[in-house]
Amino acid sequence: MKRKLIWSAQLLVVVLCALALKVYYSTATPDELRWILAPTTALVELLSGRSFTFESYAGYMSSDHRFVIAVSCAGVNFADGVLDAWAAAVVA
């Protein structure tokens, strides 16, 4: 019984963390997500050879204004999915 209670508490913490991340991400601006957009931009610059600059409320924009790395490209949903899968494996 005690083990099931501990498992339930851990699962609740994971679910609450995932929900908090979703709420934060869904209401965040590009300025607030710059911490995760910057590594994505660095990788895109490395692979594409293009240069990007940060523009408030838009994200990172290529110098020729053809590409934008916006909030939807941040990868927070992917990171949340990975965290959830990892936590489920650890808790189980």
C-alpha positions as CSV (number, residue, x, y, z in Angstrom):
1,M,0.0,0.0,0.0
2,K,2.8,2.4,0.9
3,R,4.6,1.7,-2.4
4,K,1.4,2.6,-4.3
5,L,1.0,5.8,-2.4
6,I,4.6,6.8,-3.2
7,W,4.1,5.9,-6.9
8,S,0.9,8.0,-7.0
9,A,2.6,11.0,-5.4
10,Q,5.5,10.8,-7.9
11,L,3.1,10.5,-10.8
12,L,1.2,13.5,-9.5
13,V,4.4,15.6,-9.3
14,V,5.3,14.6,-12.9
15,V,1.9,15.5,-14.2
16,L,1.8,18.9,-12.4
17,C,5.3,19.7,-13.7
18,A,4.2,18.8,-17.2
19,L,1.1,21.0,-16.9
20,A,3.1,23.9,-15.5
21,L,5.5,23.6,-18.5
22,K,2.6,23.6,-20.9
23,V,1.0,26.6,-19.4
24,Y,4.2,28.5,-19.3
25,Y,5.0,27.6,-22.9
26,S,1.5,28.4,-24.2
27,T,1.6,31.9,-22.9
28,A,5.3,32.7,-23.3
29,T,6.6,35.3,-25.8
30,P,9.7,34.8,-27.9
31,D,11.6,37.0,-25.5
32,E,10.7,34.6,-22.6
33,L,11.7,31.5,-24.7
34,R,14.9,32.9,-25.9
35,W,16.8,30.5,-23.6
36,I,15.6,27.6,-25.7
37,L,15.3,29.3,-29.1
38,A,19.0,30.3,-29.1
39,P,20.4,26.7,-29.2
40,T,17.9,25.8,-31.9
41,T,19.1,28.9,-33.9
42,A,22.8,28.1,-33.4
43,L,22.2,24.6,-34.8
44,V,20.2,25.9,-37.8
45,E,22.9,28.5,-38.5
46,L,25.6,25.8,-38.3
47,L,23.7,23.4,-40.7
48,S,22.3,26.0,-43.1
49,G,25.1,28.6,-43.2
50,R,22.5,31.4,-42.8
51,S,22.7,34.0,-40.1
52,F,19.8,34.8,-37.9
53,T,19.1,37.8,-35.6
54,F,16.6,38.1,-32.7
55,E,13.6,40.2,-33.2
56,S,11.3,40.8,-30.2
57,Y,7.8,39.2,-30.5
58,A,8.8,37.3,-33.6
59,G,11.8,35.1,-32.7
60,Y,15.0,34.6,-34.7
61,M,14.7,35.8,-38.3
62,S,17.1,35.1,-41.2
63,S,19.0,38.0,-42.7
64,D,17.0,37.8,-45.9
65,H,13.7,37.6,-43.9
66,R,12.8,34.2,-45.5
67,F,12.9,32.1,-42.4
68,V,11.8,32.6,-38.8
69,I,12.6,30.4,-35.9
70,A,9.5,31.2,-33.8
71,V,8.1,29.9,-30.5
72,S,6.5,26.9,-32.3
73,C,10.0,25.8,-33.2
74,A,11.3,25.9,-29.6
75,G,10.9,22.2,-29.0
76,V,9.3,22.6,-25.6
77,N,6.5,20.1,-26.6
78,F,9.2,17.6,-27.6
79,A,11.1,18.2,-24.4
80,D,7.9,17.8,-22.4
81,G,7.2,14.5,-24.1
82,V,10.7,13.2,-23.4
83,L,10.4,14.3,-19.8
84,D,7.1,12.6,-19.4
85,A,8.3,9.3,-21.0
86,W,11.5,9.3,-18.9
87,A,9.5,10.0,-15.7
88,A,7.0,7.2,-16.5
89,A,9.8,4.8,-17.0
90,V,11.4,5.8,-13.7
91,V,8.2,5.8,-11.7
92,A,7.0,2.5,-13.2
